[in-house]
């Protein structure tokens, strides 16, 4: 429980904690009102059944003379009206409290989802690629939503605990022996329910998280490889995997939904049994009917009527906390990731980039790059070649500031790259990847990619990429919708959109990461010719397999065994 509370407070902001403390205070006030609501019935029933009690009950007698009543019936009617108004006010206060509970619990979804997304975007590149994107989606969409249920259950449980404490106080005051017996009975049954039902719900919660994770992974992998899936005609096996995950997720929720009703049904039966037991006890002990003790029994009945739902809500809330506890673990872990704390101190690239004894490894003592020293002059056209896994892309990722070398340094005009200037450095990079992802939206959306829209610059880079005329004559120009993944465009057209995206913002360095490897030789040659022309005034870094794509590069380096070997 201590670890649970620690994790819970760790993901809450200072404002959230203050709001939570305020809600706990309000819940105490509401619980006091609930106690008064239960306790006020006994005096009223006593006075209503015997008017003479008005003058024997001190506070009733005081009120009677304070407000100058002359008829006892008028006093009883007035007291009844006051109680009616009190219960109306009680209902309004409870409604307001439930609104605040909903505002806190449901409002946390936005904040948690935003903080998770912010954290994922702030992760360093190496940590990000090590994560499963399906897990990231699930955390933002589902686990953050589940946390609102956990928050709501926790707050309602705390509120009901206070209600139970205050109602018990009244019942102990009226008859401690009966209350003690009731307490023993309820505690025994609560322990039984916790050890059986709660454990089953906790297991269902673990099963829910496991099957939901698989559920998201299958959806993402299948829809992301739809063409390959259709070609292989293996939809049946994928459907079977999906069916297993979906069925397991549904079964876990079915078990949870069913088991959460069990405490309520059991406690309702127990409550009726207790009322009957009280009546039997009084008849047996005093050998008479219950008419004389009816007011007290009425209070116990009312107390149990209010107590049983509270006990059920406490158990239900506890079970919901167990069921969604894994969501807290996931969100806590993901919010604890270290994010990059990068600054934007300007860095100038007028002369050279120096790689000074660069050493890099993914696994300990297994170097990918071993003490590489290399100088790239401004305006150079250089190419890196080598076998798959040789470290070409890793070296370029270090140059452009996505990876940090384990040893050595990157010097730009003699200034080391660091957290202080890395954002400025990255802004000078135009990047064309091997796998081009265009999201659902317009050509303009995909080219500017979150940067400020400058229409003339946008059209200019599309013109340079040799696609503006096609878009304006065949489609809607910069407002052309590309479809998810750019499905409405050909491979060559997607490549040209990627070139325009890389050129937008006037980069000083352009990187081609095997950018044309998926194109046919003729299209590749044409696009590469255009790229060389467009990048005549820029520093060009190319990663390639085919030698035909790097014919116009001035320097060629082969990456082998962690070292750089110049080819020309």
C-alpha positions as CSV (number, residue, x, y, z in Angstrom):
1,X,0.0,0.0,0.0
2,X,2.9,2.4,0.8
3,X,4.4,1.8,-2.7
4,X,0.9,2.3,-4.2
5,X,0.5,5.7,-2.5
6,X,4.1,6.7,-3.4
7,X,3.5,6.0,-7.1
8,X,0.2,7.8,-7.0
9,X,1.6,11.0,-5.5
10,X,4.6,10.8,-7.8
11,X,2.4,11.2,-10.9
12,X,0.3,14.0,-9.4
13,X,1.3,17.6,-9.7
14,X,1.5,19.9,-6.7
15,X,-1.9,21.4,-7.7
16,X,-3.4,17.9,-8.0
17,X,-2.2,17.1,-4.5
18,X,-3.8,20.2,-3.1
19,X,-7.0,19.5,-4.9
20,X,-7.0,16.0,-3.6
21,X,-6.5,17.2,0.0
22,X,-9.4,19.6,-0.5
23,X,-11.6,16.8,-1.7
24,X,-10.7,14.7,1.3
25,X,-11.6,17.6,3.6
26,X,-15.0,17.9,1.7
27,X,-15.6,14.2,2.1
28,X,-15.2,14.6,5.9
29,X,-17.8,17.4,5.9
30,X,-20.2,15.3,3.7
31,X,-19.7,12.3,6.1
32,X,-20.6,14.5,9.1
33,X,-23.7,15.6,7.2
34,X,-24.5,12.0,6.5
35,X,-24.1,11.2,10.2
36,X,-26.5,14.0,11.2
37,X,-28.9,12.8,8.6
38,X,-29.0,9.3,10.2
39,X,-28.9,10.6,13.8
40,X,-31.7,13.2,13.3
41,X,-34.3,10.5,12.5
42,X,-34.4,9.1,16.0
43,X,-35.3,12.3,17.9
44,X,-37.9,13.1,15.3
45,X,-39.5,9.6,15.4
46,X,-39.4,9.8,19.2
47,X,-41.1,13.1,19.4
48,X,-43.6,12.3,16.6
49,X,-44.7,9.1,18.5
50,X,-44.9,10.9,21.9
51,X,-45.4,14.7,22.0
52,X,-44.5,14.7,25.7
53,X,-41.0,13.9,24.7
54,X,-40.7,17.5,23.4
55,X,-40.4,18.7,27.0
56,X,-38.1,15.9,28.3
57,X,-35.5,16.1,25.5
58,X,-33.4,19.2,26.4
59,X,-32.6,20.5,23.0
60,X,-36.2,19.9,21.7
61,X,-37.5,21.8,24.7
62,X,-35.0,24.6,24.1
63,X,-36.1,25.0,20.5
64,X,-39.8,24.8,21.4
65,X,-39.5,27.8,23.7
66,X,-36.9,29.7,21.6
67,X,-39.3,29.9,18.6
68,X,-42.3,30.5,20.9
69,X,-44.4,27.4,19.8
70,X,-47.7,27.1,21.6
71,X,-48.9,23.8,20.0
72,X,-46.9,20.6,20.0
73,X,-48.3,19.6,16.6
74,X,-47.0,22.8,15.0
75,X,-43.6,22.1,16.5
76,X,-43.5,18.5,15.1
77,X,-44.6,19.7,11.7
78,X,-42.0,22.5,11.7
79,X,-39.3,20.0,12.8
80,X,-40.4,17.7,9.9
81,X,-40.2,20.6,7.4
82,X,-36.7,21.5,8.7
83,X,-35.6,17.9,8.2
84,X,-37.0,17.8,4.7
85,X,-35.0,21.0,3.8
86,X,-31.9,19.5,5.5
87,X,-32.2,16.3,3.4
88,X,-32.7,18.4,0.2
89,X,-29.5,20.5,1.1
90,X,-27.7,17.2,1.8
91,X,-28.6,15.9,-1.7
92,X,-27.4,19.1,-3.3
93,X,-24.1,19.0,-1.3
94,X,-23.6,15.4,-2.4
95,X,-24.3,16.3,-6.0
96,X,-21.7,19.1,-5.8
97,X,-19.2,16.7,-4.2
98,X,-19.7,14.2,-6.9
99,X,-19.1,16.9,-9.5
100,X,-15.8,17.8,-7.9
101,X,-14.9,14.1,-7.8
102,X,-15.6,13.8,-11.5
103,X,-13.8,17.0,-12.2
104,X,-10.7,15.7,-10.4
105,X,-10.8,12.0,-11.6
106,X,-11.9,12.6,-15.2
107,X,-9.9,15.8,-15.6
108,X,-6.7,13.8,-14.8
109,X,-7.1,12.0,-18.2
110,X,-6.2,15.1,-20.1
111,X,-3.3,15.9,-17.9
112,X,-1.9,12.3,-17.7
113,X,-2.3,11.8,-21.5
114,X,-0.7,15.2,-22.2
115,X,2.2,14.4,-19.8
116,X,2.7,10.9,-21.2
117,X,2.8,12.3,-24.8
118,X,5.1,15.1,-23.7
119,X,7.4,12.6,-22.0
120,X,7.5,10.3,-25.1
121,X,8.4,13.3,-27.3
122,X,11.0,14.3,-24.8
123,X,12.7,10.9,-24.7
124,X,16.1,10.7,-26.3
125,X,16.1,8.9,-29.7
126,X,17.8,5.7,-28.5
127,X,15.2,5.2,-25.6
128,X,12.3,5.9,-28.0
129,X,13.3,3.4,-30.6
130,X,13.6,0.8,-27.9
131,X,9.9,1.2,-27.0
132,X,7.0,-0.5,-28.7
133,X,4.8,2.0,-30.3
134,X,1.7,-0.1,-29.5
135,X,2.6,0.2,-25.8
136,X,2.9,4.0,-26.1
137,X,-0.5,4.2,-27.8
138,X,-2.0,2.0,-25.2
139,X,-0.6,4.0,-22.3
140,X,-1.9,7.3,-23.7
141,X,-5.3,6.0,-24.8
142,X,-6.3,3.3,-22.4
143,X,-4.1,3.3,-19.3
144,X,-4.6,7.1,-18.7
145,X,-8.3,6.5,-19.0
146,X,-8.1,3.6,-16.6
147,X,-6.4,5.9,-14.1
148,X,-9.5,8.1,-14.0
149,X,-11.4,5.1,-12.8
150,X,-8.8,4.4,-10.2
151,X,-8.8,8.0,-9.0
152,X,-12.6,8.0,-8.8
153,X,-12.6,4.6,-6.9
154,X,-10.0,5.8,-4.5
155,X,-11.8,9.1,-3.6
156,X,-15.2,7.4,-3.3
157,X,-13.6,4.8,-1.1
158,X,-12.1,7.4,1.2
159,X,-15.4,9.3,1.3
160,X,-17.4,6.1,2.2
161,X,-14.8,5.2,4.9
162,X,-15.6,8.5,6.7
163,X,-19.3,7.9,6.3
164,X,-18.9,4.4,7.9
165,X,-16.9,5.8,10.8
166,X,-19.4,8.5,11.7
167,X,-22.5,6.2,11.3
168,X,-20.7,3.7,13.5
169,X,-20.2,6.4,16.1
170,X,-24.0,7.0,16.3
171,X,-24.7,3.3,16.5
172,X,-22.2,2.7,19.2
173,X,-23.7,5.6,21.2
174,X,-27.2,4.0,20.9
175,X,-26.2,0.4,21.7
176,X,-22.5,-0.5,21.8
177,X,-23.2,-4.2,22.3
178,X,-25.3,-4.7,19.2
179,X,-22.9,-2.4,17.2
180,X,-19.9,-4.5,18.4
181,X,-21.6,-7.7,17.3
182,X,-22.5,-6.2,13.9
183,X,-18.9,-5.0,13.5
184,X,-17.5,-8.5,14.1
185,X,-19.9,-9.9,11.6
186,X,-19.1,-7.3,8.9
187,X,-15.4,-7.5,9.4
188,X,-15.4,-11.3,9.1
189,X,-17.4,-11.1,5.9
190,X,-15.3,-8.2,4.5
191,X,-12.1,-10.3,5.1
192,X,-13.7,-13.3,3.4
193,X,-14.7,-11.1,0.4
194,X,-11.2,-9.5,0.2
195,X,-9.4,-12.8,0.2
196,X,-11.6,-14.4,-2.4
197,X,-13.3,-11.9,-4.7
198,X,-10.6,-9.2,-4.5
199,X,-7.9,-11.6,-5.4
200,X,-9.9,-12.9,-8.3
201,X,-10.4,-9.3,-9.5
202,X,-6.7,-8.5,-9.2
203,X,-5.8,-11.6,-11.3
204,X,-8.4,-10.4,-13.9
205,X,-6.7,-7.0,-13.9
206,X,-3.4,-8.5,-14.7
207,X,-5.0,-10.6,-17.5
208,X,-6.7,-7.5,-18.9
209,X,-3.4,-5.6,-19.2
210,X,-1.6,-8.6,-20.9
211,X,-4.4,-9.3,-23.4
212,X,-4.9,-5.6,-24.2
213,X,-1.2,-5.2,-24.9
214,X,-1.3,-8.0,-27.4
215,X,-4.6,-6.6,-28.8
216,X,-2.9,-3.3,-29.6
217,X,0.2,-5.0,-31.0
218,X,-1.8,-7.1,-33.5
219,X,-3.9,-4.2,-34.7
220,X,-0.8,-2.0,-35.3
221,X,1.3,-4.7,-37.0
222,X,-1.6,-5.9,-39.2
223,X,-2.9,-2.5,-40.4
224,X,0.7,-1.3,-40.8
225,X,1.5,-4.2,-43.1
226,X,-1.9,-4.5,-44.9
227,X,-0.5,-5.0,-48.4
228,X,1.9,-7.7,-47.3
229,X,-0.9,-9.4,-45.3
230,X,-3.2,-9.4,-48.4
231,X,-0.4,-10.8,-50.6
232,X,0.3,-13.6,-48.2
233,X,-3.4,-14.3,-47.6
234,X,-2.8,-15.1,-44.0
235,X,-5.6,-13.2,-42.5
236,X,-7.1,-16.3,-40.8
237,X,-4.1,-16.8,-38.6
238,X,-4.0,-13.1,-37.7
239,X,-7.7,-13.2,-36.9
240,X,-7.1,-16.2,-34.7
241,X,-4.4,-14.3,-32.8
242,X,-6.6,-11.2,-32.6
243,X,-9.6,-13.3,-31.5
244,X,-7.5,-14.8,-28.7
245,X,-6.4,-11.4,-27.4
246,X,-9.8,-9.8,-27.8
247,X,-11.5,-12.8,-26.1
248,X,-9.0,-12.8,-23.2
249,X,-9.5,-9.0,-22.8
250,X,-13.3,-9.4,-22.8
251,X,-13.2,-12.3,-20.4
252,X,-11.1,-10.4,-17.9
253,X,-13.6,-7.5,-18.0
254,X,-16.5,-9.9,-17.7
255,X,-15.0,-11.5,-14.6
256,X,-14.4,-8.0,-13.1
257,X,-17.9,-6.8,-13.9
258,X,-19.5,-9.9,-12.5
259,X,-17.4,-10.1,-9.3
260,X,-17.9,-6.4,-8.5
261,X,-21.6,-7.1,-8.0
262,X,-21.0,-10.0,-5.6
263,X,-20.1,-7.8,-2.5
264,X,-23.3,-5.7,-3.0
265,X,-25.6,-8.7,-3.3
266,X,-23.9,-10.4,-0.4
267,X,-24.0,-7.4,1.8
268,X,-27.7,-6.6,1.0
269,X,-28.6,-10.2,2.1
270,X,-26.4,-9.8,5.2
271,X,-28.0,-6.4,6.0
272,X,-31.6,-7.8,5.9
273,X,-30.4,-10.7,8.0
274,X,-28.9,-8.3,10.6
275,X,-32.1,-6.4,10.9
276,X,-34.0,-9.6,11.5
277,X,-31.4,-10.7,14.0
278,X,-31.8,-7.4,16.0
279,X,-35.5,-7.9,16.2
280,X,-35.1,-11.5,17.3
281,X,-32.5,-10.5,19.9
282,X,-34.7,-7.8,21.4
283,X,-37.8,-10.1,21.5
284,X,-35.7,-13.0,23.0
285,X,-33.9,-10.8,25.6
286,X,-36.9,-8.7,26.8
287,X,-39.6,-11.3,26.1
288,X,-41.9,-8.7,24.6
289,X,-42.7,-7.0,21.2
290,X,-40.4,-4.4,19.7
291,X,-42.8,-1.5,19.9
292,X,-40.9,0.2,22.7
293,X,-37.6,-0.1,20.9
294,X,-39.0,0.7,17.5
295,X,-37.3,4.1,17.3
296,X,-33.9,2.6,18.1
297,X,-34.5,-0.2,15.7
298,X,-35.5,2.3,13.1
299,X,-32.2,4.1,13.5
300,X,-30.3,0.8,13.2
301,X,-32.3,0.0,10.1
302,X,-31.6,3.4,8.6
303,X,-28.0,3.2,9.7
304,X,-27.7,-0.2,8.0
305,X,-29.6,1.1,5.0
306,X,-26.9,3.8,4.7
307,X,-24.0,1.6,5.9
308,X,-24.5,-1.4,3.5
309,X,-24.1,0.7,0.3
310,X,-21.1,2.4,1.9
311,X,-19.5,-1.0,2.7
312,X,-20.3,-2.2,-0.8
313,X,-18.7,1.0,-2.4
314,X,-15.6,0.6,-0.2
315,X,-15.2,-3.0,-1.4
316,X,-16.1,-2.1,-5.0
317,X,-13.6,0.8,-4.9
318,X,-10.9,-1.4,-3.4
319,X,-11.5,-4.0,-6.1
320,X,-11.4,-1.4,-8.9
321,X,-8.1,-0.2,-7.5
322,X,-6.7,-3.7,-7.7
323,X,-8.1,-4.2,-11.2
324,X,-6.5,-1.0,-12.6
325,X,-3.4,-1.0,-10.4
326,X,-1.3,-2.1,-13.4
327,X,-2.3,1.1,-15.1
328,X,-0.7,3.1,-12.3
329,X,2.5,1.0,-12.6
330,X,2.7,1.6,-16.4
331,X,2.0,5.3,-16.2
332,X,4.3,5.8,-13.2
333,X,7.2,4.0,-15.0
334,X,6.6,5.9,-18.3
335,X,6.5,9.3,-16.5
336,X,9.7,8.5,-14.7
337,X,11.7,8.3,-17.9
338,X,14.5,10.9,-18.2
339,X,13.7,13.4,-20.9
340,X,16.2,15.5,-22.8
341,X,16.8,18.9,-21.3
342,X,18.0,20.6,-24.4
343,X,18.7,24.3,-25.0
344,X,18.9,26.4,-28.1
345,X,22.1,28.3,-27.8
346,X,23.0,29.3,-31.4
347,X,25.8,27.4,-33.1
348,X,27.3,28.5,-36.4
349,X,28.4,26.1,-39.2
350,X,30.7,28.0,-41.5
351,X,33.7,25.8,-41.9
352,X,33.7,22.1,-40.7
353,X,32.4,19.3,-38.7
354,X,35.1,17.3,-36.9
355,X,34.5,13.8,-35.5
356,X,37.1,13.6,-32.7
357,X,37.8,9.9,-31.7
358,X,34.2,8.9,-31.7
359,X,33.4,5.7,-29.8
360,X,29.9,4.2,-29.6
361,X,28.3,1.0,-28.4
362,X,24.8,-0.3,-27.8
363,X,26.0,-3.2,-25.6
364,X,28.9,-3.1,-23.2
365,X,32.2,-3.9,-24.7
366,X,30.7,-4.4,-28.2
367,X,31.7,-1.3,-30.1
368,X,29.8,-0.3,-33.2
369,X,32.1,2.6,-33.9
370,X,35.6,2.6,-32.5
371,X,37.6,5.9,-32.2
372,X,36.6,7.4,-35.5
373,X,38.2,10.6,-36.5
374,X,36.9,12.5,-39.6
375,X,36.5,16.0,-40.9
376,X,33.6,17.1,-43.0
377,X,34.0,20.6,-44.6
378,X,31.0,22.8,-45.4
379,X,29.7,22.2,-48.8
380,X,31.2,18.7,-49.0
381,X,29.3,15.8,-50.6
382,X,30.2,12.7,-48.8
383,X,28.8,9.1,-48.8
384,X,29.0,6.3,-46.3
385,X,28.8,2.7,-47.5
386,X,29.0,-0.6,-45.8
387,X,27.2,-3.8,-45.0
388,X,24.0,-3.8,-43.0
389,X,24.7,-3.4,-39.3
390,X,28.1,-1.9,-40.0
391,X,27.2,1.4,-38.3
392,X,26.5,3.7,-41.2
393,X,23.2,5.0,-39.9
394,X,24.5,5.1,-36.3
395,X,27.4,7.3,-37.4
396,X,25.2,9.7,-39.2
397,X,22.7,9.8,-36.3
398,X,25.7,10.9,-34.1
399,X,26.7,13.6,-36.6
400,X,23.1,15.0,-36.7
401,X,22.8,14.9,-32.9
402,X,20.3,12.1,-32.4
403,X,22.9,9.8,-30.6
404,X,25.6,10.9,-28.3
405,X,29.0,9.3,-28.5
406,X,30.1,7.3,-25.5
407,X,33.6,8.8,-26.0
408,X,34.9,11.6,-28.1
409,X,33.2,14.7,-29.4
410,X,31.5,16.3,-32.4
411,X,33.0,19.8,-33.0
412,X,31.2,22.3,-35.3
413,X,33.6,25.1,-36.2
414,X,35.5,24.1,-33.1
415,X,32.5,24.2,-30.7
416,X,31.5,20.8,-29.1
417,X,27.9,19.7,-29.6
418,X,26.2,19.6,-26.2
419,X,22.8,19.9,-24.6
420,X,23.1,23.7,-24.8
421,X,23.4,23.9,-28.6
422,X,21.9,20.6,-29.9
423,X,18.5,22.1,-30.8
424,X,20.2,24.8,-32.8
425,X,22.3,22.2,-34.6
426,X,19.4,19.9,-35.3
427,X,17.5,22.8,-36.9
428,X,20.2,23.0,-39.6
429,X,19.5,19.4,-40.7
430,X,17.2,18.3,-43.5
431,X,16.6,14.6,-43.3
432,X,15.2,12.2,-46.0
433,X,14.6,8.8,-44.5
434,X,14.5,5.4,-46.2
435,X,11.0,4.7,-45.0
436,X,8.8,7.8,-45.6
437,X,5.8,8.2,-43.5
438,X,3.1,10.7,-44.6
439,X,0.2,11.1,-42.2
440,X,-3.4,11.7,-43.0
441,X,-3.6,15.3,-44.1
442,X,-2.7,17.7,-46.9
443,X,0.6,18.0,-48.7
444,X,1.1,21.3,-46.9
445,X,0.6,19.6,-43.5
446,X,3.1,16.9,-44.3
447,X,5.8,19.3,-45.6
448,X,5.8,21.9,-42.9
449,X,5.4,19.2,-40.2
450,X,4.6,21.5,-37.3
451,X,6.7,24.5,-38.5
452,X,5.0,27.8,-39.2
453,X,3.3,27.9,-42.6
454,X,4.9,30.1,-45.2
455,X,3.0,29.5,-48.5
456,X,5.6,30.9,-50.8
457,X,8.4,28.9,-49.3
458,X,6.2,25.8,-49.3
459,X,5.5,26.2,-53.0
460,X,9.2,26.9,-53.7
461,X,10.4,23.7,-52.1
462,X,7.6,21.7,-53.8
463,X,8.7,23.3,-57.1
464,X,12.3,22.4,-56.3
465,X,11.2,18.8,-55.6
466,X,9.6,18.8,-59.0
467,X,6.1,18.0,-57.8
468,X,4.2,21.3,-57.5
469,X,3.1,21.4,-61.1
470,X,1.7,17.8,-60.9
471,X,-0.2,18.7,-57.6
472,X,-1.7,21.9,-59.1
473,X,-2.7,20.3,-62.4
474,X,-3.9,16.9,-61.2
475,X,-5.0,17.6,-57.7
476,X,-5.7,20.5,-55.3
477,X,-2.1,21.9,-55.1
478,X,-0.8,22.2,-51.6
479,X,-4.2,21.3,-50.2
480,X,-4.1,17.8,-51.8
481,X,-4.9,15.1,-49.3
482,X,-2.3,12.3,-49.4
483,X,-4.2,9.7,-47.4
484,X,-2.8,7.7,-44.5
485,X,0.8,6.7,-45.2
486,X,0.6,8.7,-48.4
487,X,-1.4,5.9,-50.0
488,X,-2.9,8.3,-52.7
489,X,0.6,9.0,-54.0
490,X,3.1,6.8,-55.9
491,X,6.5,5.9,-54.3
492,X,8.3,8.5,-56.4
493,X,5.8,11.2,-55.5
494,X,6.1,10.4,-51.8
495,X,9.8,10.7,-52.2
496,X,9.4,14.1,-53.6
497,X,7.2,15.2,-50.8
498,X,10.0,14.0,-48.4
499,X,12.5,16.0,-50.3
500,X,10.4,19.1,-50.0
501,X,9.9,18.4,-46.3
502,X,13.7,18.2,-45.9
503,X,14.3,21.5,-47.8
504,X,11.6,23.4,-46.0
505,X,13.2,25.7,-43.4
506,X,16.4,26.3,-45.4
507,X,18.7,23.6,-43.9
508,X,22.4,23.8,-44.2
509,X,23.0,20.0,-44.2
510,X,20.9,17.4,-46.0
511,X,21.0,13.8,-45.1
512,X,19.8,10.9,-47.3
513,X,19.4,7.7,-45.3
514,X,19.1,5.2,-48.2
515,X,16.3,7.4,-49.2
516,X,15.9,6.1,-52.8
517,X,16.6,2.3,-52.2
518,X,12.9,1.5,-52.6
519,X,12.6,3.1,-56.0
520,X,13.3,1.6,-59.4
521,X,16.7,2.5,-61.0
522,X,15.3,5.0,-63.5
523,X,13.3,6.9,-60.9
524,X,16.2,6.7,-58.4
525,X,18.6,8.2,-60.9
526,X,16.3,11.0,-61.8
527,X,15.6,11.9,-58.2
528,X,19.2,11.7,-57.2
529,X,20.2,14.0,-60.1
530,X,17.6,16.5,-58.8
531,X,18.9,16.2,-55.2
532,X,22.4,16.9,-56.3
533,X,21.3,20.0,-58.1
534,X,19.1,21.2,-55.2
535,X,21.9,20.7,-52.7
536,X,24.6,22.4,-54.6
537,X,25.0,25.0,-51.9
538,X,24.5,22.6,-49.0
539,X,26.5,20.0,-47.2
540,X,25.2,16.6,-48.4
541,X,25.6,13.3,-46.4
542,X,24.4,10.2,-48.2
543,X,24.0,6.6,-46.8
544,X,23.6,4.2,-49.7
545,X,24.0,0.6,-50.9
546,X,24.0,1.3,-54.6
547,X,27.2,2.9,-55.9
548,X,25.1,4.5,-58.7
549,X,23.5,6.8,-56.2
550,X,26.7,8.3,-54.9
551,X,28.6,8.8,-58.1
552,X,28.6,12.6,-57.6
553,X,29.8,12.5,-54.0
554,X,33.3,14.0,-53.5
555,X,34.2,11.7,-50.7
556,X,33.3,8.0,-50.1
557,X,33.9,6.3,-46.8
558,X,33.4,2.6,-46.1
559,X,32.3,1.6,-42.5
560,X,33.8,-1.7,-41.5
561,X,34.7,-3.2,-38.2
562,X,33.8,0.0,-36.4
563,X,36.3,2.0,-38.5
564,X,36.0,4.5,-41.4
565,X,38.1,3.8,-44.5
566,X,38.2,6.4,-47.2
567,X,37.6,5.1,-50.7
568,X,38.5,8.2,-52.6
